[in-house]
């Protein structure tokens, strides 16, 4: 298949495909007239890349998964390098969850303080000033 068809089937752009190619994540074969040619395996690689990026993985973090697929592993995530990336990403996500939890606690404390302070004052209508 040609680059436009691959892009459409993968839900991306031809520009993105050329970028992936420049980064060594995708390899195009050339037809006799110089057009890029791809096959179903290339679509599978792209789907893996896109799925991981949807999960928040940086493009370079997808490389071990692509290499694992190219090595013949059906899932692309069973190789040691892929597993290491999963572990790093989980640790990163755990850290972010911890940070968000701390911020949530602070916002909750601020809300509780503000509600107490607002409850100790006489209610006033902001529209009429009364």
C-alpha positions as CSV (number, residue, x, y, z in Angstrom):
1,X,0.0,0.0,0.0
2,X,1.1,3.6,-0.6
3,X,1.8,6.2,2.1
4,X,-1.7,7.9,1.8
5,X,-3.5,4.6,2.3
6,X,-1.3,3.6,5.3
7,X,-1.9,7.0,6.9
8,X,-5.6,6.7,6.4
9,X,-5.8,3.2,7.8
10,X,-3.6,4.1,10.8
11,X,-5.5,7.3,11.5
12,X,-2.5,9.5,11.1
13,X,-0.9,11.8,8.5
14,X,1.6,11.2,5.8
15,X,3.8,13.8,7.5
16,X,3.8,11.7,10.7
17,X,4.7,8.6,8.7
18,X,7.6,10.4,7.1
19,X,8.7,11.6,10.5
20,X,8.5,8.0,11.9
21,X,10.6,6.9,9.0
22,X,13.2,9.6,9.6
23,X,13.4,8.4,13.2
24,X,13.9,4.8,12.1
25,X,10.6,3.5,13.5
26,X,9.1,2.8,10.1
27,X,10.9,1.5,7.1
28,X,9.4,2.1,3.6
29,X,10.3,0.0,0.7
30,X,10.4,1.7,-2.7
31,X,8.5,0.7,-5.8
32,X,10.1,0.8,-9.2
33,X,8.8,4.4,-9.7
34,X,10.1,5.5,-6.3
35,X,6.9,5.5,-4.3
36,X,7.0,4.4,-0.7
37,X,5.4,1.0,-0.3
38,X,4.1,-0.5,3.0
39,X,2.4,-3.7,4.1
40,X,0.2,-5.0,6.9
41,X,3.1,-5.4,9.2
42,X,3.9,-1.7,8.8
43,X,0.3,-1.0,9.7
44,X,0.7,-3.2,12.8
45,X,3.8,-1.3,13.8
46,X,2.0,2.0,13.4
47,X,-1.0,0.8,15.5
48,X,1.4,-0.1,18.3
49,X,3.1,3.3,18.1
50,X,-0.2,5.1,18.1
51,X,-1.6,3.1,21.0
52,X,1.4,3.8,23.1
53,X,1.3,7.5,22.3
54,X,-2.4,7.6,23.2
55,X,-1.3,6.2,26.6
56,X,1.2,9.0,27.0
57,X,4.4,7.4,25.8
58,X,6.9,9.6,24.1
59,X,7.8,8.6,20.5
60,X,11.2,7.3,21.5
61,X,9.7,5.2,24.2
62,X,7.9,3.2,21.5
63,X,11.1,2.1,19.9
64,X,11.6,-1.1,22.1
65,X,8.0,-2.2,21.2
66,X,8.6,-1.7,17.5
67,X,11.9,-3.6,17.7
68,X,10.1,-6.4,19.6
69,X,7.4,-6.7,16.9
70,X,10.1,-6.7,14.2
71,X,11.9,-9.5,16.0
72,X,8.8,-11.6,15.6
73,X,7.1,-11.3,19.0
74,X,3.4,-11.1,18.4
75,X,2.5,-8.5,21.0
76,X,5.5,-6.3,20.9
77,X,5.7,-5.9,24.6
78,X,7.1,-9.2,25.8
79,X,10.8,-8.3,25.2
80,X,13.0,-7.2,28.1
81,X,13.4,-3.6,26.7
82,X,9.6,-3.2,26.3
83,X,9.0,-4.5,29.8
84,X,11.6,-2.0,31.2
85,X,9.7,0.9,29.4
86,X,6.4,-0.3,31.0
87,X,8.1,-0.3,34.4
88,X,9.5,3.2,33.9
89,X,6.2,4.5,32.7
90,X,4.3,3.0,35.6
91,X,6.8,4.6,38.1
92,X,6.3,7.9,36.3
93,X,2.5,7.6,36.5
94,X,2.7,6.7,40.1
95,X,4.7,9.8,40.8
96,X,2.2,12.0,38.9
97,X,-0.7,10.4,40.8
98,X,1.0,11.2,44.1
99,X,1.5,14.8,43.0
100,X,-2.1,15.1,41.9
101,X,-3.3,13.6,45.1
102,X,-1.3,16.1,47.1
103,X,-2.7,19.0,45.1
104,X,-6.2,17.6,45.5
105,X,-5.7,17.4,49.3
106,X,-4.6,21.1,49.3
107,X,-7.5,22.2,47.2
108,X,-9.9,20.3,49.5
109,X,-8.4,21.9,52.6
110,X,-8.7,25.4,51.0
111,X,-12.3,24.7,50.1
112,X,-13.1,23.6,53.7
113,X,-11.4,26.7,55.1
114,X,-13.3,29.0,52.7
115,X,-16.6,27.3,53.4
116,X,-16.1,27.7,57.2
117,X,-15.1,31.4,56.7
118,X,-18.1,32.0,54.4
119,X,-20.4,30.3,56.8
120,X,-19.4,32.6,59.7
121,X,-20.4,35.7,57.8
122,X,-24.0,36.9,57.2
123,X,-25.1,35.8,53.8
124,X,-25.3,38.5,51.2
125,X,-26.7,38.6,47.7
126,X,-23.9,39.6,45.3
127,X,-26.5,40.7,42.7
128,X,-28.3,43.2,44.9
129,X,-25.6,44.0,47.4
130,X,-28.1,43.3,50.3
